[in-house]
Amino acid sequence: MSRSRSLPRRRSATRSSPRSSPEQAWATETFAAAHERFQQAAVAIEAGTPAQPFIDALSELVQAQEDTTSFVILRRWAAIPEQLHRGASRGPQPHIGATSGPGALDDRSVTDEKRCLTLRVVVPDLVQRGANVGVRALVDGKDILADAFTAGPGVDPQYLLVPDGPLAAASEPHEVLLAEASCTEGCSGALYVTVRRQGDRVLWDEWRNPDEDEVGPPAFRFEAQEYRREVDRATADRSWEWPARTVARLLEQDLRERTDRLARWECELGAVSARPWEPDQVSVFLFHPGRSAVREDRPWLKFRMILAVSSDDPAGQAERLAEQLVAADPRRAAEVCGGSSEFARRLGHPWPQRRRA
């Protein structure tokens, strides 16, 4: 017998986070499969059983868990059973999490007032060791992070301000990481927002901090064309870069196009970075034999190569350094900075000795 009340349709949650891990990818895939099996089992239960309210509430809670990369916050755990309890006497209720169209939840924090978004890249004092470059989102001139999240900087523009990157708005909602604790998200949290386009507007809402039950910012609406122009402007603006940062960006672009030349040395590019407190150098990180070894639990090592840069033309320097790096085995001029001593032994490389204080 079919159920008289259908369960909420599974939604595929799309997330745009700069960093992810093999464990997280495995958990996401496994949870989705388990959720599908749960839905199939729930639908097969005969309608009108005493367990009906419990099944409906559990279905909503499982869906809410799939829609987030962390734990479902307390207010959603409370709201879902409460809404279903009210619905038993008042008829069909809107599905929690819906934002528009039939079944949309009446979110009184969302208004038709259109806001002005400004994206600003903040570069710390070049001598302040450990400080990182970050993107700050200003709404009507007010810095969101100043009130909503102070445990760490905004996300590096290398991850946030890229063509068709995380901030690009589409009809399919997706979650964007705006800031992360200096000691990592697992230590003191992070700030996420869900971005979606609704007609001629872009909506930022469903703010989330895995370390907090309540997150302060309200929902914001932006005029879609103005929003796109600001994201494009901030993405194209490189005026904040110092020479080494520009060299690092151009060098990484070049090396991404030379994967075959790195592969002949059994190396795969990890990243190229320039730290604000090291203005005269860039660091190139390589995986040997490749990133897949990390996922497949095979022996692997991570190498770091430090390259000196100057105030000369960044494009010319990047081209010269790329040629120099792939001309010979780059591992010979690099130092091991990741993996394990056992992996180093098995791959035939010396493991660095710990420096004594």
N, C-alpha and C positions, 0 to 999 in steps of 0.2 A: 504494500500500500504506500502510495506516495505521501509525502508530508504536505500538510495544508499550508504551512508557512515555510518558504524557502530560506535557506541559510544565505548570509551575505556572500556575494560573489568574490572569489579570490582576486586580489589585486596584486600586480607585480610592482613591488616597491623599487624605485630607481634611486640610487644614491650616487652623489658625486663627492667622494672623499678623496683627498690627495694621496692618502696613504692607506694601504690595505695589506693583509698578510695572508699566507696560504691557509692558516687556520681559520681566518674569518671567511675566506672564500668557501672552504669546505663546510663550515657551519651554515652559511647562507644557503648553499645548495641542499644540504641535508635537511635543514628545517623546512624548506619549501616542499620537498618530497613528503616529509612527515605530515605537513599541513594538508597536502592533497589527500593523503590516506585518511586523515581524520575527517575531512569534509565528506569523503565518500561514505565513511562509516556512519556519520551523523545523519546524512540524508536517508540512509537505509532504515533508520529507526522509525517505527510506526508513529504517526502523529497523534497528539493528545495524551501521550503517556505522562505520568506524574513527573518524570524527569525532564519534560520539555523545557521549562524555564532554565534549568541548569545547563542543558545542552546548548540552548541559544546563547546564554551568557558566556559559556566556555568557548563557543565558536567565535564570538566577538573578541574575546580576550586573546585567543590564539592569533586572530587576524591582526589585532593591534600589535602583538609582538613581532609579527612578520614585517610590519610597516616601520620598524625602528631597528637601529643597529645596536641598541643597548636594551636595558630593562624598561618595561612599560611603567611610566610614572604613576604615582599614587592616585592622582586625580582621575586618570583614565580607568584605573582598576575600580575606583568607586563609582564613576559615572556610568559605566557600561551596565553593571547589574541593576543600578538604580533606574536607568532609562528603560530597561526591559521590564522591570517591575511595574513602572508606571504604564508601559505599553499594554500590559495585560488587561487593564481596565479602560484605556483610552484609544485602543486601536493601533494600527501601524505607526511606528515612530521613525524619525530620520536615522539613518545609519551613522554612527559616530565616526567622524573623520571625513564625511562628505562635505564638500564646500560649495557646490553649485548644482543647479538642476533639481529634478525630483529627488526628494529625500535629503536635501541639503540641511545641515545643522545650522540653526540660527545663531551665528556667532556675532554677538553684539559688540565685540571689540573691533570688528571689521566695519569700516564706514566707507562712504563713497569719496571721502576726502583724498585727493591725490597729493602725494608727497614728492619731494625733490631729492634724488639720490646723488651723492657725490662720493667717488672712490678716491681715496688718498693713500699714496704709498709713503710710509714713514721709515726713514733710514736713521738708525741710532747713531750716536757719536762713534766715529770710526775707531776710537781708542777704548771703547767700552766692551771688554771681552765678554763673550757669551750672548750679547744682544743680537737680535735678528731683525731683518727687514720684514715688515708686515703691512698688509692692506687694512685700512680702516674705512668702514662704511659710515658715512654721515647722512642722516636723514633730516632734511630741513636745517642743515648746518650743525646738527647735534650728533656727536660721536656715540654710536650705539654701544660699542665695547666699553666705553668709559663707565657706564652704569650697569651693563648686563654681564660683563665678564672681565675680571681684572687679574686672573690667575696666569695669564700668558699673552703673548703677542697675537696679532692678526696673522692669518695664513700668508705665507710667502707668495708674492706675485708670480713667481715661477709656476705655481700650481693653480692660482686663482685667476690671474689675468692672462689668459691664453685664448687665441681665436676659437670660437665655439666651445668655450670652456664651461666650468661649473655654473657661472653666473648667467649664462645664456638661458632665456626663458622660453619654454615650450608648453603646450597644452598638457603634456604628461608631467605631473609634479615630480620633483626630485629634490633630495636633501643635499645641502651644501655646508661644508665645514668652513666657518668664518674665523675661528680662533681656537687655539689649543693651549692647555697649561704648559708652562715651561718645563715641567717635570713629566710630561706626557699625559694624555687623556686619562689613562688608567689611574693616574696619581691624583689629579685635582680637576678633572673634567675638561669639557670643551663646549663650544657654542655652535649649534647647528640651526639652520633655518631651511624651511621648505620653500622652493621657488616654483611658481607656475604662471602661465599666461592665461588670462581669462578675457577673451575678446580684445579690446583696445587697452587693456590694463595688465600690469604684472603685479602679482601678489606675493608678498613675503609673509609667511605665517608659520604656525606649528613650531615655534622655537623650542629647542631642546638642549639640555645640558645633562649628560649621563650622571653627573655628580649631584644634581639637584632635582627635587620634585617639582619646583615652580621656577619658571624662567620669566624675567620681567618684561621684555619688549612686547608691545601689542602687534597686531597685524598691520602691515603697511601696503598701500596700493600706489603704484607708479604708472604714469602714462607710458604706454608700451614703447612708442617711438623715442620719447625722451630717455627712457631707461636704456634702450639699445644704444643710443648715441653716447651716453655716459660710459657704458661698459666698453664700447669700441674705442672711445677716447682714452680711457685709462689703460686699455690693453696696448694701444699703439704708443703711448707716452713712455719714453725711455730716458727722459731728462733727469730722473733721480739716480740713474746708474753711475757708478764710478768706473774708471777704466777696466779694472780687473773683473768687475761684474759683467761688463759688456763683452769682454773677451771670453768669459766663462759661458755666456749664453750662445755666442756665435760658435765657439769651439764645440759645444754639445750638439748644436744643430748639424755641424759638419760631420762629427763622429757618428751621429745617428744615420747618416747617409753612407757611412763606410763600414757597415756591420760585417761585410764579407772580409774586409782587410783586418779587422780585429779578430774575427773568427779563426783566421789561419793561425793565430797565436793562442787559440783556445781561450779567448777572452770575450766578455760581453760588457758593454758599457753600463755602469750603474747610474752615475750622475757626474756632472761637473759643477763645482760650486766655488763661490768666492765669498769669504767671510768679511764682514765690515771691519773687524779688528786686524785683518791681515790684508791690507790694501794693495800689496805688491806681489801677490801670488794667487794662483787658482789651484784647486785640488781636483784630480780626476780619479774617480772610483771605478774599479773594474772587478767583475766576477770571473773566477776561473773554476771550472770550465764554462760555467754559465749559470743564470738564475734558476734554470730548471733543476739543477742539482740540489738547490735548497728545498724546493718543493718536493722532490722525489727522495729526499733524505740520503743523498749520495755525498761523498766527500766534496767539499767546496772551500774556496778561500776568497777573501775580498782584499783587493790591493788598493793602495792609495799612492798616487804619484803627484808630487808637488812641482808646479811649473812657475817659474818667475815671469812676471809681466812688467811692462813699463808704461810710460805715458804715450808711447807711439800709437799709430793708427790701430785701433782694436781689431778691425777686420783683417788687416795684414798679419797681425800677431796670431790671430786665431787660425788662419790658413797655414802659417808656418808651423805652429805647434801641432796641428793635426797631421801634417806630413811627417813631422819628426816623430810623433807618437806611434804611427802605424808602420814606420819604415823598418823597425826592428822589434823584437819581443819586448813589449812594454813592462813585463814583469821584472825584467832585469834592473830597471831603473825605479821600481816601486817598492813599497814596503807592505808587508802583510798587516792588515788591520781588522780582519774578521775571519771567522771560521773556528778552528780549534787546532791544538797542537797535534792531535791524532790525524786530523785531515791533512795538516801540513806534511806530516811524516809520510802519509800514504800517497800524496801528490808530489813528493820530492822537493819540498821547499822548506827552508829554515823557519822555525817559529820564533818571533821576536821575544827576546828576554825582557822580563818585567824590570822596569827601571826602579832602582832603589831611591827612596826619598833622601 
